[in-house]
C-alpha cells in the first residue's frame, strides 16, 4: 500500500487572509501557536474538529486546505 | 516552546540526574541499614519535589495568561503515557511476581523504584521527542 500523508495550504491561506499570524489563527480555533506551526510543518495531523474550525476561519472547503498525498503527488492529480 | 514540553524537559533531566545519583549511591554503598536506605530515597524524592516544584512555579508565572494546553498536548501526553504504562506493568510483573522467589527486601524495593523511574523517564523522553520530531498519527 502506498504511503499517504496529509499536507496542507495553511501558510498560503494565512497569507491570503491579511497575513494572519500563527498566534492569531491559533487563538481563533482554540489551539496554541506551536500547534499551528506543527500542523503547517506536517508534524501533526489535527483532529477533524480542528480541521473544520480551520476551514471555517478561511471560509474554504476542507479539501482546499488539507490534501491527502499519495506517493509524493496528490490524490487525483 | 510549549509549556508542556518545557515541563517534560525539566522532569526528564531531574529524573535522570537524581535517579542516576541514587542508583550510583545504592550500588556504591551496597548493603546498609534500613534507615540509611530510606534516607537516601527520601533525599532523592525531596530534591525532585524541590526542583520540579520550583520549575513549575517559574513556568506558570512566565506563561501566565497564555494558552495552557490543547489537543496536540493532550494527544502527545496520552500516547507517551500509554507506552510508559505498558512498560511499568511489565516491570511490575517481574518485580512483584518473579523477584520474590529469589530476591528479598531492598533488592525488590530498588527494582520497584527503578521500574517507576524508568517508566517516568520513558514517558517524558517520549513527550520531548514527539514535540521535537513531530507526530502525525
Backbone of each chain as ProteinMPNN parsed JSONL, in Angstrom:
{"seq_chain_A": "XXXXXXXXXXXXXXXXXXXXXXXXXXXXXXXXXXXXXXXXXXXXXXXXXXXXXXXXXXXXXXXXXXXXXXXXXXXXX", "coords_chain_A": {"N_chain_A": [[0.843, -1.196, 0.0], [0.581, 2.16, -0.884], [2.39, 4.799, 0.724], [0.725, 7.273, 2.491], [0.107, 10.741, 3.086], [-0.814, 13.557, 5.009], [-1.139, 16.763, 3.768], [-0.996, 20.386, 3.715], [-2.349, 23.71, 3.044], [-2.031, 25.767, 4.779], [-0.232, 27.865, 5.382], [-0.259, 29.436, 3.073], [-2.961, 30.09, 3.051], [-3.128, 31.642, 5.365], [-1.553, 33.773, 4.6], [-3.063, 34.83, 2.531], [-5.196, 35.674, 3.971], [-4.96, 38.361, 4.967], [-2.313, 38.193, 5.92], [-2.38, 36.744, 8.335], [-1.279, 35.916, 11.594], [0.334, 33.018, 13.096], [-0.265, 32.825, 15.77], [-2.599, 34.357, 15.991], [-4.351, 32.847, 14.425], [-4.312, 30.446, 15.85], [-5.475, 31.307, 18.237], [-8.042, 31.866, 17.368], [-9.089, 29.374, 16.745], [-8.712, 27.925, 18.988], [-6.291, 26.634, 19.714], [-2.732, 26.29, 20.46], [-0.052, 28.521, 19.365], [2.156, 27.018, 18.708], [1.038, 24.601, 17.959], [-0.266, 25.244, 15.583], [1.996, 25.839, 14.079], [3.165, 23.306, 14.035], [1.237, 21.866, 12.598], [1.378, 23.166, 10.111], [3.963, 22.485, 9.395], [3.697, 19.849, 8.926], [4.027, 18.129, 11.001], [2.117, 17.373, 12.705], [-1.087, 15.986, 12.648], [-4.18, 17.45, 12.623], [-7.178, 17.157, 14.69], [-10.424, 16.159, 13.469], [-12.32, 18.031, 14.186], [-10.797, 20.353, 14.687], [-9.766, 20.7, 12.135], [-12.086, 21.335, 10.716], [-12.721, 23.701, 12.001], [-10.61, 25.289, 11.148], [-11.173, 25.382, 8.431], [-13.504, 26.821, 8.558], [-12.627, 29.314, 9.512], [-11.14, 30.245, 7.332], [-13.064, 30.208, 5.474], [-13.341, 28.21, 3.525], [-13.696, 25.122, 1.677], [-12.92, 21.957, 3.244], [-11.153, 20.326, 1.754], [-9.696, 22.129, 0.305], [-7.896, 23.122, 1.986], [-6.637, 20.976, 3.271], [-4.844, 18.202, 1.957], [-4.694, 14.875, 0.739], [-1.988, 13.234, 0.284], [-0.492, 10.984, -2.034], [2.195, 8.959, -2.391], [4.028, 11.122, -2.859], [2.819, 12.737, -4.821], [-0.353, 14.412, -5.31], [-3.521, 12.995, -4.472], [-5.629, 12.199, -7.125], [-4.426, 13.885, -8.866]], "CA_chain_A": [[0.0, 0.0, 0.0], [1.385, 3.385, -0.977], [2.382, 5.61, 1.927], [-0.039, 8.503, 2.296], [0.464, 11.777, 4.053], [-1.681, 14.736, 4.971], [-0.434, 18.038, 3.588], [-1.951, 21.492, 3.849], [-2.013, 25.029, 2.494], [-2.318, 26.743, 5.852], [0.627, 29.052, 5.296], [-0.805, 30.244, 1.971], [-4.268, 30.598, 3.499], [-2.884, 32.74, 6.325], [-1.038, 34.897, 3.821], [-4.195, 35.425, 1.792], [-6.117, 36.247, 4.962], [-4.287, 39.552, 5.519], [-1.099, 37.774, 6.618], [-2.734, 36.374, 9.713], [-0.173, 35.226, 12.273], [0.008, 31.694, 13.649], [-0.867, 33.053, 17.092], [-3.986, 34.804, 15.77], [-5.121, 31.688, 13.943], [-4.44, 29.535, 16.987], [-6.438, 31.88, 19.185], [-9.399, 31.778, 16.804], [-9.621, 27.998, 16.731], [-8.545, 27.329, 20.315], [-5.068, 25.848, 19.912], [-1.571, 27.155, 20.657], [0.721, 28.891, 18.167], [3.049, 25.897, 18.393], [0.267, 23.563, 17.267], [-0.431, 25.724, 14.203], [3.308, 25.654, 13.432], [3.35, 21.863, 13.822], [0.335, 21.45, 11.507], [1.952, 23.697, 8.87], [5.2, 21.753, 9.084], [3.363, 18.443, 8.691], [4.452, 17.332, 12.152], [0.94, 16.994, 13.479], [-2.365, 15.96, 11.933], [-5.188, 17.921, 13.578], [-8.421, 16.393, 14.784], [-11.421, 16.558, 12.484], [-12.96, 19.252, 14.692], [-9.885, 21.476, 14.431], [-9.706, 20.883, 10.68], [-13.303, 22.066, 10.319], [-12.605, 25.074, 12.52], [-9.689, 25.988, 10.238], [-11.921, 25.626, 7.193], [-14.485, 27.868, 8.875], [-11.906, 30.593, 9.605], [-10.748, 30.693, 5.993], [-14.265, 30.139, 4.636], [-12.998, 27.346, 2.382], [-13.981, 23.704, 1.968], [-11.81, 21.258, 3.908], [-10.172, 19.786, 0.804], [-8.838, 23.196, -0.22], [-6.861, 23.372, 2.997], [-5.898, 19.726, 3.504], [-4.799, 17.253, 0.849], [-4.246, 13.526, 1.091], [-0.94, 12.95, -0.699], [-0.13, 9.578, -2.239], [3.489, 8.764, -3.03], [4.671, 12.371, -3.256], [1.878, 13.582, -5.554], [-1.65, 14.485, -4.653], [-4.537, 12.092, -4.96], [-6.493, 12.822, -8.108], [-3.62, 14.667, -9.818]], "C_chain_A": [[0.882, 1.251, 0.0], [1.264, 4.213, 0.302], [1.675, 6.935, 1.642], [0.274, 9.488, 3.406], [-0.472, 12.97, 3.885], [-0.82, 15.984, 4.78], [-1.466, 19.155, 3.67], [-1.431, 22.781, 3.24], [-2.199, 26.124, 3.544], [-1.507, 28.03, 5.718], [0.102, 30.017, 4.228], [-2.132, 30.877, 2.392], [-4.098, 31.765, 4.473], [-2.423, 33.988, 5.593], [-2.173, 35.621, 3.107], [-5.21, 36.075, 2.729], [-5.4, 37.382, 5.705], [-3.068, 39.195, 6.38], [-1.354, 37.517, 8.102], [-1.576, 35.612, 10.354], [-0.652, 33.86, 12.787], [-0.705, 31.854, 14.998], [-2.329, 33.468, 16.969], [-4.866, 33.634, 15.349], [-5.365, 30.698, 15.087], [-5.487, 30.001, 17.974], [-7.874, 31.708, 18.676], [-9.964, 30.364, 16.83], [-9.349, 27.252, 18.04], [-7.377, 26.369, 20.463], [-3.889, 26.818, 20.075], [-0.888, 27.481, 19.323], [1.615, 27.739, 17.723], [2.313, 24.788, 17.637], [0.016, 23.964, 15.812], [0.876, 25.515, 13.431], [3.543, 24.18, 13.119], [2.469, 21.349, 12.686], [0.929, 21.903, 10.165], [3.178, 22.906, 8.426], [4.94, 20.275, 8.8], [3.785, 17.535, 9.824], [3.274, 16.874, 13.007], [-0.304, 17.048, 12.598], [-3.467, 16.357, 12.901], [-6.403, 16.999, 13.638], [-9.394, 16.934, 13.728], [-12.082, 17.877, 12.894], [-12.088, 20.48, 14.407], [-9.782, 21.761, 12.934], [-10.925, 21.668, 10.188], [-13.284, 23.511, 10.832], [-11.699, 25.914, 11.605], [-10.423, 26.348, 8.944], [-12.916, 26.769, 7.385], [-13.827, 29.25, 8.91], [-11.59, 31.134, 8.216], [-11.916, 30.683, 5.003], [-13.996, 29.351, 3.345], [-13.444, 25.921, 2.711], [-12.711, 23.012, 2.497], [-10.72, 20.831, 2.922], [-9.319, 20.863, 0.14], [-7.705, 23.502, 0.749], [-5.997, 22.131, 3.207], [-5.976, 18.828, 2.27], [-4.218, 15.929, 1.334], [-3.262, 13.089, 0.003], [-0.672, 11.46, -0.792], [1.182, 9.531, -2.994], [4.107, 10.028, -3.587], [3.744, 13.285, -4.049], [0.544, 13.597, -4.853], [-2.64, 13.544, -5.317], [-5.431, 12.827, -5.962], [-5.748, 13.681, -9.092], [-3.458, 13.919, -11.128]], "O_chain_A": [[1.813, 1.368, 0.797], [0.187, 4.319, 0.889], [1.993, 7.625, 0.674], [0.655, 9.11, 4.514], [-0.862, 13.333, 2.775], [0.114, 16.225, 5.544], [-2.67, 18.897, 3.691], [-0.241, 22.925, 2.959], [-2.492, 27.272, 3.211], [-2.021, 29.131, 5.912], [0.028, 31.227, 4.437], [-2.387, 32.051, 2.121], [-4.832, 32.751, 4.409], [-2.834, 35.105, 5.909], [-2.235, 36.85, 3.081], [-5.99, 36.931, 2.311], [-5.26, 37.346, 6.927], [-2.824, 39.805, 7.42], [-0.642, 38.004, 8.98], [-0.965, 34.755, 9.715], [-1.848, 33.59, 12.896], [-1.63, 31.107, 15.317], [-3.187, 33.008, 17.723], [-5.976, 33.457, 15.851], [-6.47, 30.186, 15.263], [-6.282, 29.211, 18.484], [-8.794, 31.441, 19.45], [-11.177, 30.177, 16.926], [-9.714, 26.085, 18.182], [-7.446, 25.41, 21.231], [-4.034, 28.021, 19.855], [-1.11, 26.821, 18.308], [1.81, 27.509, 16.529], [2.894, 24.119, 16.783], [0.076, 23.124, 14.914], [0.866, 25.074, 12.282], [4.063, 23.845, 12.054], [2.893, 20.499, 11.903], [0.979, 21.131, 9.207], [3.397, 22.689, 7.235], [5.866, 19.534, 8.469], [3.893, 16.322, 9.65], [3.44, 16.074, 13.928], [-0.54, 18.03, 11.894], [-3.676, 15.675, 13.904], [-6.622, 16.173, 12.752], [-9.203, 18.019, 13.179], [-12.365, 18.729, 12.051], [-12.579, 21.51, 13.945], [-9.718, 22.918, 12.517], [-10.802, 22.557, 9.345], [-13.777, 24.423, 10.167], [-11.979, 27.08, 11.328], [-10.309, 27.463, 8.435], [-13.135, 27.577, 6.482], [-14.384, 30.228, 8.411], [-11.75, 32.326, 7.952], [-11.775, 31.093, 3.851], [-14.367, 29.765, 2.246], [-13.557, 25.555, 3.881], [-11.59, 23.439, 2.223], [-9.528, 20.951, 3.206], [-8.326, 20.548, -0.517], [-6.684, 24.073, 0.369], [-4.774, 22.226, 3.308], [-7.02, 18.708, 1.63], [-3.366, 15.888, 2.221], [-3.667, 12.63, -1.065], [-0.629, 10.758, 0.217], [1.268, 10.016, -4.122], [4.66, 10.008, -4.686], [3.874, 14.506, -3.956], [0.339, 12.857, -3.89], [-2.613, 13.323, -6.528], [-5.923, 13.922, -5.69], [-6.337, 14.168, -10.057], [-2.812, 14.419, -12.049]]}, "seq_chain_B": "XXXXXXXXXXXXXXXXXXXXXXXXXXXXXXXXXXXXXXXXXXXXXXXXXXXXXXXXXXXXXXXXXXXXXXXXXXXXXXXXXXXXXXXXXXXXXXXXXXXXXXXXXXXXXXXXXXXXXXXXXXXXXXXXXXXXXXXXX", "coords_chain_B": {"N_chain_B": [[8.5, 27.47, 22.698], [6.266, 24.96, 23.763], [4.582, 25.024, 26.962], [4.147, 22.561, 28.11], [6.084, 20.977, 26.939], [8.397, 22.166, 27.926], [8.042, 21.587, 30.624], [8.154, 18.801, 30.546], [10.8, 18.451, 29.762], [12.204, 19.5, 31.972], [11.336, 17.705, 33.92], [12.315, 15.278, 32.873], [15.149, 15.683, 32.828], [15.591, 16.135, 35.549], [14.739, 13.684, 36.681], [16.538, 11.919, 35.438], [19.054, 12.828, 36.392], [18.783, 12.788, 39.251], [17.979, 10.124, 39.816], [20.071, 8.715, 38.643], [22.15, 9.46, 40.333], [21.084, 8.41, 42.69], [20.937, 5.577, 42.226], [23.608, 5.062, 41.693], [24.694, 5.636, 44.173], [23.375, 3.676, 45.664], [24.491, 1.327, 44.601], [27.189, 1.808, 45.165], [27.25, 2.049, 47.97], [26.106, -0.333, 48.803], [24.993, -3.078, 50.837], [23.331, -1.782, 53.572], [22.107, 0.01, 56.511], [18.524, -0.02, 57.135], [17.56, 2.541, 57.73], [19.426, 4.247, 56.545], [19.06, 3.563, 53.88], [16.398, 4.362, 53.487], [16.705, 7.063, 54.038], [18.349, 7.885, 51.93], [16.66, 7.445, 49.744], [14.547, 9.145, 50.424], [15.851, 11.624, 50.361], [16.412, 11.828, 47.647], [13.814, 11.976, 46.574], [12.899, 14.331, 47.787], [14.638, 16.247, 46.669], [13.819, 16.062, 44.012], [11.151, 16.938, 44.208], [11.552, 19.584, 45.046], [13.06, 20.722, 42.894], [11.383, 20.237, 40.623], [9.01, 21.383, 41.513], [9.771, 24.093, 41.892], [10.559, 24.759, 39.273], [8.121, 24.389, 37.949], [6.562, 26.375, 39.129], [7.918, 28.687, 38.278], [7.584, 28.444, 35.5], [4.806, 28.597, 35.308], [4.383, 31.248, 36.132], [5.761, 32.629, 34.117], [4.272, 31.915, 31.87], [1.842, 32.959, 32.361], [-1.507, 33.659, 31.707], [-1.252, 32.862, 29.115], [-1.992, 30.324, 26.572], [-2.806, 27.177, 27.934], [-2.908, 24.262, 27.394], [-3.538, 22.221, 24.512], [-5.299, 20.213, 22.043], [-3.189, 18.84, 20.788], [-1.164, 18.749, 22.729], [-2.471, 17.163, 24.605], [-2.864, 14.764, 23.189], [-0.238, 13.947, 22.671], [0.634, 13.585, 25.283], [-1.099, 11.518, 26.093], [-0.302, 9.418, 24.392], [2.386, 9.001, 25.091], [2.055, 8.345, 27.771], [0.638, 5.968, 27.58], [2.539, 4.185, 26.459], [4.499, 4.255, 28.486], [3.025, 3.228, 30.602], [2.532, 0.588, 29.811], [5.128, -0.365, 29.853], [5.69, -0.054, 32.567], [3.851, -1.854, 33.703], [4.841, -4.33, 32.749], [7.368, -4.316, 33.977], [6.586, -4.29, 36.645], [5.356, -6.757, 36.884], [7.545, -8.427, 36.756], [8.958, -7.497, 39.024], [7.072, -7.785, 41.12], [5.95, -10.365, 40.86], [7.875, -12.249, 40.062], [10.443, -11.662, 41.159], [10.202, -11.979, 44.056], [10.611, -14.716, 44.468], [13.319, -15.325, 44.304], [14.693, -13.214, 45.385], [14.982, -10.681, 47.905], [13.733, -8.232, 50.289], [15.475, -5.197, 50.185], [16.433, -5.347, 47.593], [14.235, -5.904, 46.016], [12.763, -3.629, 46.568], [14.446, -1.622, 45.458], [14.391, -2.436, 42.817], [11.725, -1.997, 42.213], [11.593, 0.797, 42.494], [13.365, 1.48, 40.481], [11.905, 0.593, 38.249], [9.693, 2.315, 38.269], [10.994, 4.776, 37.976], [12.189, 4.388, 35.48], [9.929, 4.114, 33.82], [8.819, 6.687, 34.07], [10.9, 8.231, 33.035], [10.976, 7.289, 30.407], [8.414, 8.068, 29.612], [8.491, 10.945, 29.763], [10.641, 11.383, 28.099], [9.611, 10.469, 25.671], [7.578, 12.343, 25.324], [9.037, 14.746, 24.956], [10.44, 13.993, 22.665], [8.315, 13.614, 20.81], [7.327, 16.192, 20.615], [9.514, 17.48, 19.442], [10.256, 15.952, 17.117], [7.868, 15.546, 15.925], [4.55, 14.295, 15.301], [2.31, 12.648, 13.443], [0.203, 11.01, 13.799]], "CA_chain_B": [[8.375, 26.081, 23.145], [5.061, 24.809, 24.604], [4.854, 24.87, 28.403], [4.162, 21.117, 28.412], [7.391, 20.453, 26.534], [9.356, 22.665, 28.915], [7.833, 20.829, 31.848], [8.654, 17.44, 30.306], [12.268, 18.528, 29.755], [12.651, 19.665, 33.366], [11.052, 16.436, 34.604], [13.238, 14.27, 32.328], [16.515, 15.946, 33.31], [15.598, 15.933, 37.003], [14.668, 12.243, 36.947], [17.79, 11.29, 35.007], [20.156, 13.214, 37.287], [18.583, 12.333, 40.638], [17.972, 8.659, 39.925], [21.437, 8.245, 38.367], [22.877, 9.636, 41.601], [20.506, 7.483, 43.671], [21.343, 4.186, 41.978], [25.067, 5.015, 41.861], [24.914, 5.557, 45.623], [22.901, 2.359, 46.12], [25.494, 0.326, 44.205], [28.446, 2.091, 45.867], [27.116, 1.79, 49.404], [25.805, -1.751, 48.995], [24.11, -3.393, 51.969], [23.477, -0.841, 54.687], [20.958, -0.018, 57.413], [17.264, 0.444, 56.531], [17.443, 3.989, 57.905], [20.262, 4.874, 55.514], [18.393, 3.326, 52.592], [15.216, 5.233, 53.435], [17.227, 8.433, 53.985], [18.824, 8.121, 50.56], [15.474, 7.541, 48.871], [13.812, 10.367, 50.799], [16.622, 12.771, 49.857], [16.202, 11.867, 46.189], [12.44, 12.441, 46.316], [12.803, 15.744, 48.202], [15.329, 17.041, 45.647], [12.935, 16.082, 42.834], [9.988, 17.794, 44.51], [12.004, 20.986, 45.081], [13.435, 21.16, 41.54], [10.214, 20.241, 39.73], [8.07, 22.37, 42.061], [10.277, 25.438, 41.585], [10.488, 24.954, 37.819], [6.702, 24.518, 37.592], [6.108, 27.701, 39.568], [8.53, 29.68, 37.375], [6.933, 28.334, 34.183], [3.433, 29.111, 35.453], [4.452, 32.716, 36.175], [6.184, 33.118, 32.795], [3.222, 31.656, 30.876], [0.566, 33.403, 32.925], [-2.393, 34.277, 30.708], [-1.097, 32.202, 27.821], [-2.741, 29.061, 26.452], [-2.242, 26.115, 28.771], [-2.655, 23.089, 26.56], [-4.586, 21.992, 23.523], [-5.476, 18.809, 21.646], [-1.889, 18.223, 20.478], [-0.529, 18.46, 24.018], [-3.186, 16.04, 25.235], [-2.615, 13.53, 22.433], [1.158, 13.556, 22.928], [0.672, 13.084, 26.661], [-1.794, 10.215, 26.131], [0.487, 8.398, 23.708], [3.572, 8.726, 25.913], [1.591, 7.682, 28.997], [0.263, 4.59, 27.234], [3.784, 3.401, 26.317], [5.118, 4.152, 29.815], [2.184, 2.357, 31.422], [2.808, -0.805, 29.41], [6.468, -0.681, 30.371], [5.58, -0.169, 34.023], [3.146, -3.108, 34.008], [5.794, -5.435, 32.511], [8.391, -4.259, 35.021], [5.965, -4.644, 37.93], [5.138, -8.213, 36.876], [8.847, -9.004, 37.116], [9.29, -7.129, 40.407], [6.103, -8.279, 42.107], [5.571, -11.778, 40.714], [9.019, -13.143, 39.859], [11.575, -11.389, 42.07], [10.08, -12.504, 45.425], [11.021, -16.12, 44.573], [14.762, -15.482, 44.502], [15.274, -11.988, 45.945], [14.205, -10.229, 49.059], [13.99, -6.941, 50.91], [15.832, -3.972, 49.493], [16.628, -5.567, 46.145], [12.906, -5.752, 45.409], [12.428, -2.202, 46.691], [15.211, -0.865, 44.456], [13.889, -2.815, 41.486], [10.441, -1.298, 42.038], [11.919, 2.219, 42.273], [13.964, 1.563, 39.135], [10.817, 0.433, 37.276], [8.905, 3.561, 38.245], [11.862, 5.823, 37.406], [12.346, 4.102, 34.045], [8.655, 4.433, 33.156], [8.69, 8.147, 34.035], [11.917, 8.753, 32.106], [10.499, 6.951, 29.052], [7.238, 8.911, 29.329], [8.875, 12.326, 29.471], [11.504, 11.326, 26.915], [8.726, 10.374, 24.505], [6.884, 13.637, 25.165], [10.002, 15.683, 24.353], [10.711, 13.508, 21.309], [7.162, 13.855, 19.937], [7.25, 17.641, 20.352], [10.618, 17.859, 18.558], [10.261, 15.246, 15.838], [6.531, 15.572, 15.353], [3.729, 13.103, 15.356], [1.158, 12.897, 12.581], [-0.738, 9.916, 13.97]], "C_chain_B": [[7.144, 25.94, 24.045], [5.438, 24.542, 26.066], [4.937, 23.388, 28.781], [5.508, 20.494, 28.037], [8.47, 20.903, 27.521], [9.268, 21.856, 30.206], [8.388, 19.404, 31.699], [10.181, 17.416, 30.312], [12.819, 18.622, 31.174], [12.506, 18.342, 34.11], [12.071, 15.372, 34.175], [14.65, 14.453, 32.89], [16.611, 15.68, 34.81], [15.595, 14.443, 37.353], [15.976, 11.555, 36.593], [18.914, 11.562, 36.002], [19.971, 12.605, 38.672], [18.607, 10.808, 40.754], [19.318, 8.051, 39.53], [22.255, 8.323, 39.647], [22.402, 8.62, 42.638], [21.026, 6.06, 43.455], [22.864, 4.017, 42.031], [25.395, 4.863, 43.339], [24.503, 4.188, 46.167], [23.942, 1.283, 45.814], [26.785, 0.525, 45.001], [28.373, 1.72, 47.351], [26.88, 0.298, 49.665], [24.837, -1.96, 50.144], [24.373, -2.415, 53.117], [22.209, -0.886, 55.546], [19.696, 0.458, 56.7], [17.11, 1.965, 56.617], [18.243, 4.74, 56.836], [19.625, 4.726, 54.134], [17.205, 4.269, 52.429], [15.651, 6.697, 53.315], [17.683, 8.805, 52.585], [17.647, 8.315, 49.602], [14.705, 8.832, 49.145], [14.529, 11.61, 50.277], [16.403, 12.942, 48.358], [14.821, 12.448, 45.863], [12.301, 13.929, 46.667], [13.47, 16.651, 47.171], [14.445, 17.163, 44.396], [11.756, 17.031, 43.05], [10.394, 19.269, 44.476], [12.288, 21.495, 43.663], [12.206, 21.285, 40.643], [9.18, 21.27, 40.204], [8.486, 23.784, 41.718], [10.147, 25.728, 40.089], [9.04, 25.15, 37.365], [6.179, 25.9, 37.939], [6.64, 28.791, 38.64], [7.84, 29.657, 36.012], [5.502, 28.864, 34.212], [3.423, 30.632, 35.421], [4.79, 33.271, 34.795], [5.094, 32.952, 31.741], [1.85, 32.128, 31.348], [-0.269, 34.104, 31.849], [-2.303, 33.623, 29.355], [-1.901, 30.919, 27.767], [-2.042, 27.941, 27.215], [-1.891, 24.888, 27.93], [-3.808, 22.925, 25.582], [-4.6, 20.522, 23.14], [-4.149, 18.113, 21.37], [-1.153, 17.844, 21.762], [-1.148, 17.219, 24.654], [-2.907, 14.722, 24.512], [-1.188, 13.025, 22.652], [1.266, 12.951, 24.324], [0.031, 11.688, 26.757], [-0.947, 9.116, 25.518], [1.711, 8.01, 24.55], [3.186, 7.965, 27.182], [1.24, 6.227, 28.72], [1.503, 3.688, 27.127], [4.422, 3.176, 27.687], [4.335, 3.21, 30.723], [2.437, 0.887, 31.095], [4.164, -1.258, 29.928], [6.42, -0.921, 31.877], [4.892, -1.478, 34.426], [4.09, -4.306, 33.854], [6.827, -5.482, 33.633], [7.821, -4.693, 36.373], [5.633, -6.132, 38.014], [6.43, -8.909, 37.294], [9.135, -8.758, 38.601], [8.357, -7.805, 41.421], [5.824, -9.767, 42.046], [6.763, -12.722, 40.591], [10.13, -12.929, 40.888], [11.412, -11.952, 43.485], [10.537, -13.956, 45.568], [12.525, -16.293, 44.794], [15.468, -14.202, 44.959], [14.447, -11.586, 47.16], [14.578, -8.797, 49.442], [14.303, -5.801, 49.979], [16.053, -4.147, 47.997], [15.294, -5.398, 45.409], [12.484, -4.284, 45.442], [13.138, -1.388, 45.604], [14.756, -1.186, 43.036], [12.57, -2.106, 41.188], [10.678, 0.186, 41.749], [12.492, 2.402, 40.868], [12.876, 1.474, 38.058], [10.015, 1.721, 37.129], [9.71, 4.683, 37.592], [11.993, 5.632, 35.897], [11.078, 4.475, 33.271], [8.48, 5.952, 33.026], [9.682, 8.763, 33.046], [11.484, 8.483, 30.657], [9.338, 7.865, 28.669], [7.655, 10.331, 28.931], [9.841, 12.411, 28.29], [10.673, 11.267, 25.643], [8.0, 11.691, 24.251], [7.804, 14.64, 24.464], [10.258, 15.29, 22.897], [9.558, 13.821, 20.354], [6.963, 15.347, 19.656], [8.307, 18.049, 19.334], [10.477, 17.268, 17.168], [8.893, 15.212, 15.175], [5.835, 14.247, 15.472], [2.475, 13.377, 14.547], [0.113, 11.807, 12.717], [-2.0, 10.341, 14.674]], "O_chain_B": [[6.986, 26.712, 24.991], [6.461, 23.924, 26.363], [5.705, 23.01, 29.665], [6.007, 19.603, 28.724], [9.342, 20.122, 27.903], [10.283, 21.489, 30.798], [9.013, 18.874, 32.618], [10.786, 16.467, 30.811], [13.767, 17.926, 31.536], [13.408, 17.908, 34.826], [12.619, 14.655, 35.012], [15.267, 13.5, 33.366], [17.576, 15.081, 35.286], [16.355, 13.998, 38.214], [16.468, 10.712, 37.343], [19.634, 10.649, 36.405], [20.887, 11.981, 39.208], [19.195, 10.266, 41.691], [19.677, 6.983, 40.027], [22.962, 7.381, 40.006], [23.206, 8.042, 43.369], [21.499, 5.418, 44.392], [23.353, 2.941, 42.376], [26.257, 4.071, 43.718], [25.186, 3.613, 47.016], [24.239, 0.435, 46.657], [27.401, -0.439, 45.456], [29.311, 1.153, 47.91], [27.397, -0.258, 50.634], [23.968, -1.126, 50.398], [25.509, -2.256, 53.564], [21.339, -1.729, 55.327], [19.779, 1.252, 55.763], [16.595, 2.597, 55.695], [17.782, 5.745, 56.295], [19.651, 5.653, 53.324], [17.026, 4.891, 51.382], [15.039, 7.475, 52.582], [17.429, 9.914, 52.115], [17.642, 9.22, 48.768], [14.27, 9.519, 48.222], [13.884, 12.545, 49.802], [16.232, 14.057, 47.865], [14.686, 13.303, 44.987], [11.668, 14.689, 45.935], [12.933, 17.705, 46.833], [14.34, 18.236, 43.802], [11.415, 17.825, 42.173], [9.666, 20.105, 43.94], [11.817, 22.565, 43.276], [12.01, 22.306, 39.984], [8.553, 21.946, 39.388], [7.658, 24.594, 41.301], [9.687, 26.797, 39.688], [8.765, 25.979, 36.498], [5.453, 26.52, 37.161], [5.909, 29.705, 38.261], [7.547, 30.705, 35.437], [5.045, 29.498, 33.261], [2.573, 31.242, 34.772], [4.195, 34.252, 34.349], [5.0, 33.761, 30.818], [0.824, 31.737, 30.792], [0.203, 35.019, 31.174], [-3.189, 33.807, 28.52], [-2.432, 30.468, 28.782], [-0.823, 27.791, 27.136], [-0.722, 24.533, 27.781], [-4.91, 23.427, 25.805], [-3.998, 19.686, 23.814], [-3.992, 16.932, 21.68], [-0.591, 16.754, 21.867], [-0.448, 16.348, 25.169], [-2.735, 13.685, 25.152], [-0.962, 11.824, 22.801], [1.918, 11.924, 24.515], [0.56, 10.797, 27.421], [-0.876, 8.009, 26.053], [2.023, 6.828, 24.696], [3.897, 7.057, 27.613], [1.519, 5.352, 29.541], [1.511, 2.57, 27.641], [4.833, 2.064, 28.016], [4.922, 2.48, 31.521], [2.541, 0.05, 31.991], [4.324, -2.391, 30.382], [7.025, -1.862, 32.392], [5.309, -2.131, 35.383], [4.136, -5.184, 34.715], [7.124, -6.548, 34.173], [8.49, -5.376, 37.148], [5.631, -6.703, 39.104], [6.414, -9.856, 38.08], [9.504, -9.673, 39.337], [8.803, -8.327, 42.443], [5.495, -10.377, 43.063], [6.664, -13.886, 40.98], [10.688, -13.888, 41.421], [12.407, -12.373, 44.075], [10.824, -14.393, 46.682], [12.961, -17.277, 45.392], [16.695, -14.119, 44.924], [13.353, -12.102, 47.39], [15.579, -8.241, 48.989], [13.515, -5.467, 49.095], [15.88, -3.205, 47.223], [15.239, -4.823, 44.323], [11.922, -3.764, 44.478], [12.518, -0.574, 44.919], [14.739, -0.316, 42.165], [12.325, -1.671, 40.063], [10.041, 0.761, 40.866], [12.149, 3.35, 40.162], [12.926, 2.202, 37.066], [9.702, 2.158, 36.022], [9.193, 5.44, 36.771], [11.918, 6.593, 35.132], [11.15, 5.077, 32.2], [8.041, 6.44, 31.984], [9.348, 9.695, 32.314], [11.614, 9.349, 29.792], [9.28, 8.373, 27.549], [7.229, 10.85, 27.9], [9.852, 13.406, 27.566], [10.988, 11.931, 24.655], [7.829, 12.104, 23.104], [7.404, 15.299, 23.504], [10.289, 16.143, 22.01], [9.787, 14.244, 19.221], [6.487, 15.721, 18.584], [8.037, 18.871, 18.458], [10.564, 17.977, 16.166], [8.778, 14.884, 13.995], [6.455, 13.212, 15.715], [1.668, 14.232, 14.912], [-0.766, 11.677, 11.865], [-2.893, 9.522, 14.891]]}, "name": "protein", "num_of_chains": 2, "seq": "XXXXXXXXXXXXXXXXXXXXXXXXXXXXXXXXXXXXXXXXXXXXXXXXXXXXXXXXXXXXXXXXXXXXXXXXXXXXXXXXXXXXXXXXXXXXXXXXXXXXXXXXXXXXXXXXXXXXXXXXXXXXXXXXXXXXXXXXXXXXXXXXXXXXXXXXXXXXXXXXXXXXXXXXXXXXXXXXXXXXXXXXXXXXXXXXXXXXXXXXXXXXXXXXXXXXXX"}
